[in-house]
Amino acid sequence: MHVISQRTLHEFGLLHPQNREPLLAWLRLIGASEHTDFETLRRTFGSAQYLAPYTVFRIGRCEARLITVIHYIRRCVFVRHAFTHFEYEEWLSRMRRKRAVREPLNGVAYAVDSSGLARAASALSGEVVLHYERASWKSDERILE
């Protein structure tokens, strides 16, 4: 597989020299392998986790995490982030908060503004949705006629 953005690995290895050798071992192993799906990848890397759309690898005695996006058909591995365990936990909590805001709560629909963007606050309260809809009705000239 072809690894894209080895620069991230190099920079992380410079900041954390204790993880340099495990990163190089991971790079050699992933570069020489031909994985067709996550299950075959999991046979080689038993600690790999899939957190859509990312594949997370534990590097060097669980001291570091490597966040990647893998395109199995193209045989490309895109390295997105390299974190220490503490940085990974912070990143993971931010990702979970983003997903929680995007998902509707208790069947409350999102209010969509004129640019097509959903307002995150609308998922938190039905009153916000109603207020936003009333404001958009008042600004619509066709309704005032």
N, C-alpha and C positions, 0 to 999 in steps of 0.2 A: 504494500500500500504506500501511496505517496503522502508524506507528511508536509503540510503547508503551514507556514509560520513557525519555523524552528527558532526564530528569533526570540519568541516568548520563552522557550525552553532555555535558551542560552542566557537570557537576562535573569531568569529565575535561578539558574545554576550559579550565576555570579553573586547574587544576593544571598543565596543559601548554599554554600559549598558542600555541606553534608548531604545534600540531595542531588548533587551533580552526577555521581556515578549511577544511582538508580534511574535518573532521567535518561542518561545515555543508554543504559540497558533497555529501558522501555522503547527508546527510539530505534535501536537496532532490531528489537523483537517485532515491533509493529511494522517497520519498514520491510522486513523479510517475509511477513505473513500475507496471506491472501484470504481474507474473511469475506464471506458472502452474506452474513447476517449477524445479529447480536448473539445468537446462540453459539455460533462457531467462535466468535470473539471471546465469549465467556469461557469457553474451554481452555483458551490460552491464558486469559486474564481473569482468574476466578473472582477477583474483588471488583470487577467492573460493574457499574450501576447505570441503568438507563433512566434519566430524568428528562423526559421529552422537552426539547429536541436534543438534549446533551447526553453524551456518554462520559461518565466520571471514572477516572482511574485513581487508585490509591498508589502513591509512589513512596518507596523507602520507609518501611515500617509504619505506615499510616501517618507520617509526618507531613506529607504534601498531598495535594489533590490536583489532578490535571483535568481540566474541563475541555472536552472536544466535541465537535460535530462530525459525524462520520457519514460519508456517502458511499455505501457499499457497492453500488453499481459502477460509479466512477472510480472506485478504489482510492478515495482521497480521505485523509484525516485532517481536519481543520482544527488547529490548536487555538482555543479561544482564551483560556486563562490558565495560569498556574498559581496555586494558592498554598499557603501553609494551612494547617488544620483549623486554626482560629479564623483566618480570613475566609476559608471555605464555609464555615458555619455562619458567618455574617452574610456572605453572598447567598447562601441557601435560604436564610430567613428573609432576605429581601425578595428573592424569587417567589417564595411562598406568599408573601404579602401582596405582590403584584398579581399573582393568580387569584388570590382571594378577592381582590377588588374587581377584577374582570368578570368573575362569576356572579350572576344575579343571586341575591339573597331572598329567600322566601317567595320566589316567583315575581319579584319586582322587576319590571323591565327597565332598560336603560333609556335615558332621554338622549336623543341624538340632535346635535346642533346643526346649523346650516352647512358646516364644513364636513359633516358626516362623522364627527368624533363623538364617542360616547362620553358622557360625564361620569366620572368615578363616583361622585357624591350621590348620584341617583341610585346606586346600588345599596346605599346605606339607609335611605329613608324614602318611603312612598310619598311623603309630603314634599320632598325636594322635587320629585318627578312631577307632581301636580303643579307646583309653583312654576317650574320651568316650562311646562306645557302652556300654562296660562300666559306667561310672559311672551312665549313665541306666538300665541294666538293674537295678543294685542299688537304685536309688531307686524302681523300679516295684514296687508292693506285689503285683501279680498274679503276678510272677515268683517272689517269695519264698514264696508259699503252696504 
